[in-house]
Amino acid sequence: MGKREKIVVIGSGSPLEHEICNLGRSLGHWMTSISETGQPQSDEPWVEGVVWIEDRCFTAPEGVPARIANWLEGSKAIVFCQHGGVQNFEAIRTLIRRLADTAEEIGAEKFVWVLTSEGELSPEDRGRYYRHYYNEEIESDLLSRSFAAVILRPTIVFGQGIAMQVLDGSFLKALPVECVAMAALRAALEPETRGVLEREAIELYGDAMMIQ
């Protein structure tokens, strides 16, 4: 195993975030989770090795930098997981920018943005979702920052309580939560990994045998 690093995972408390923390701990890294739900109700040993912070950053992003700058201090990478349906688009966009500002201020090396869905959105809502989240302005902003940014493009995730969904009469081409979590962790740890990862690249990076 290489150098131990501090990685901060921010999101709403989804199974994907928990799996990233689980994998990070198994590799000996210092993991911090900031979410609306805090520590999960689980007696698995890895849970005790993670710093769990309960914070409703999704509902009040204007206060994020002052509130969490100290929690982010010393981190090599910040992994921001946006998961689920059509929420307050402008609030999330503001949150991403403010997290990026804070990441630069503390000298973080990597910023990983992962947007996933359970596949529960209608075709119309999926279109709105992607247009609002994945636009050139936000991607260009992240990719132009002083840190190395990695953007995992929208992917459907299943496993660990996330069900495989059927839309438009056919199964969506989904990825296991373990695969997406491994890809996100590698993106946070590997200096050469940067830019946009599409579904095929996510699947490749999610190979557990390839982790440093």
C-alpha positions in Angstrom: 0.0 0.0 0.0 1.2 3.5 -0.8 1.0 6.6 1.4 -2.0 7.0 3.7 -4.2 9.9 2.6 -7.1 11.8 4.0 -10.1 11.7 1.7 -13.4 13.5 2.4 -16.6 12.1 0.9 -19.5 14.6 0.8 -23.1 13.7 -0.2 -26.6 12.8 1.1 -25.5 9.5 2.8 -26.1 7.1 -0.1 -24.8 3.5 -0.3 -22.2 4.7 -2.8 -20.7 7.1 -0.3 -20.6 4.4 2.3 -18.9 2.0 -0.1 -16.2 4.6 -1.0 -15.5 5.0 2.7 -15.4 1.2 3.2 -12.9 0.7 0.4 -10.8 3.6 1.5 -10.6 2.3 5.0 -9.7 -1.2 3.7 -6.7 0.3 2.0 -5.7 2.1 5.2 -6.7 5.7 4.3 -8.2 8.2 6.6 -11.8 8.7 5.6 -14.2 11.4 6.5 -17.9 11.4 5.5 -20.0 14.6 5.5 -23.7 13.9 4.8 -27.2 14.7 5.9 -27.6 11.4 7.7 -24.3 11.0 9.5 -23.1 7.6 10.7 -25.0 4.6 9.2 -26.7 2.2 11.5 -24.3 -0.7 11.0 -22.1 -2.8 13.3 -19.6 -3.5 10.5 -16.0 -2.9 11.8 -15.0 -0.4 9.0 -17.8 2.0 10.2 -15.8 2.8 13.4 -12.8 3.7 11.4 -14.5 6.6 9.5 -15.1 10.1 10.8 -18.8 10.7 10.4 -20.1 14.3 10.3 -23.8 15.0 10.0 -24.4 18.3 8.2 -27.3 19.5 6.0 -25.0 21.1 3.4 -27.4 20.3 0.6 -30.1 22.5 2.0 -28.0 25.5 3.0 -24.9 25.6 0.7 -24.3 29.3 1.3 -22.8 28.4 4.7 -20.6 25.5 3.5 -17.1 27.0 3.3 -17.1 28.5 6.8 -18.7 25.4 8.3 -16.6 22.7 6.8 -13.2 24.3 5.9 -11.7 22.8 9.1 -13.1 19.4 8.3 -11.5 19.5 4.8 -8.1 20.7 6.1 -5.3 18.3 5.3 -7.3 16.2 2.7 -5.7 15.0 -0.5 -9.0 14.7 -2.2 -12.7 15.7 -1.9 -15.2 13.3 -3.4 -18.6 15.0 -4.0 -21.5 12.5 -4.7 -24.7 13.9 -6.1 -27.3 11.2 -6.1 -31.0 10.9 -6.9 -33.7 13.0 -8.4 -34.4 16.5 -9.4 -33.7 18.7 -6.4 -32.9 22.4 -6.1 -30.6 22.8 -9.1 -29.3 26.2 -8.2 -28.5 25.2 -4.6 -26.5 22.2 -5.8 -24.6 24.3 -8.4 -23.8 26.8 -5.7 -22.6 24.1 -3.4 -20.3 22.6 -6.0 -18.7 26.0 -6.7 -18.2 26.7 -3.0 -16.8 23.3 -2.3 -14.3 23.9 -5.2 -13.4 27.3 -3.8 -12.7 25.7 -0.4 -10.7 22.8 -1.9 -8.4 25.4 -3.6 -8.0 27.3 -0.4 -6.9 24.3 1.6 -4.7 23.0 -1.2 -6.5 19.8 -2.0 -4.9 17.9 -4.9 -8.0 16.3 -6.3 -11.7 17.0 -6.6 -13.9 14.2 -7.8 -17.5 14.8 -8.8 -19.8 11.8 -9.1 -23.4 12.1 -10.3 -25.5 8.9 -10.1 -29.1 8.0 -10.3 -31.2 5.0 -9.3 -33.0 5.2 -12.6 -36.2 6.3 -11.0 -36.6 9.5 -13.1 -38.9 9.9 -16.0 -37.3 10.6 -19.4 -38.4 14.2 -19.1 -36.9 14.6 -15.7 -33.7 12.8 -16.7 -33.3 15.4 -19.5 -33.7 18.2 -17.0 -31.4 16.5 -14.5 -28.5 16.1 -17.0 -29.0 19.6 -18.5 -28.8 21.3 -15.2 -26.0 19.3 -13.6 -23.8 18.4 -16.6 -23.4 21.6 -18.4 -20.2 23.0 -19.9 -20.0 25.9 -17.4 -19.7 23.7 -14.3 -17.4 21.1 -15.9 -15.2 23.8 -17.4 -15.0 25.6 -14.0 -13.9 22.4 -12.2 -11.4 21.4 -14.9 -9.8 24.9 -14.8 -9.1 24.9 -11.1 -5.7 24.5 -9.4 -6.6 21.0 -8.3 -6.9 18.0 -10.7 -10.6 17.5 -11.3 -12.2 14.2 -12.2 -15.8 14.1 -13.4 -17.7 10.7 -13.4 -20.5 11.2 -15.9 -24.1 10.1 -15.1 -24.4 6.4 -14.5 -27.1 4.1 -13.1 -26.0 2.3 -10.0 -27.3 -0.8 -8.3 -26.5 -3.0 -5.3 -26.4 -2.6 -1.5 -30.0 -1.5 -1.3 -30.1 0.2 -4.7 -32.4 -1.7 -6.9 -32.0 -2.5 -10.6 -34.7 -0.4 -12.4 -36.6 -1.0 -15.6 -37.3 2.0 -17.7 -38.9 2.2 -21.2 -39.5 -1.5 -21.2 -35.8 -2.5 -21.0 -33.1 -2.9 -18.4 -30.8 0.0 -18.1 -27.1 -0.7 -18.5 -26.2 -0.2 -14.9 -23.0 -0.6 -12.9 -22.5 -2.2 -9.4 -22.1 0.3 -6.6 -18.8 -1.4 -5.7 -17.5 -0.7 -9.2 -18.5 3.0 -9.2 -17.1 3.4 -5.6 -13.7 1.9 -6.7 -13.6 4.2 -9.7 -14.2 7.2 -7.5 -11.6 6.1 -5.0 -9.0 5.6 -7.7 -9.8 9.0 -9.2 -9.2 10.5 -5.8 -5.9 8.7 -5.2 -4.2 8.5 -8.6 -2.4 11.7 -9.7 -2.6 10.8 -13.4 -6.4 10.3 -13.4 -8.1 13.5 -14.4 -10.8 14.9 -16.7 -14.1 13.2 -17.6 -14.7 9.5 -17.2 -17.6 8.1 -19.2 -19.4 4.8 -18.4 -16.9 2.6 -20.1 -13.9 4.2 -18.3 -15.8 4.0 -14.9 -16.2 0.3 -15.5 -12.5 -0.1 -16.2 -11.4 2.0 -13.3 -13.8 0.1 -11.1 -11.6 -3.0 -11.4 -10.5 -3.7 -7.9 -7.3 -5.5 -9.1 -6.0 -2.2 -10.5 -6.1 -0.1 -7.3 -2.7 1.2 -6.0 
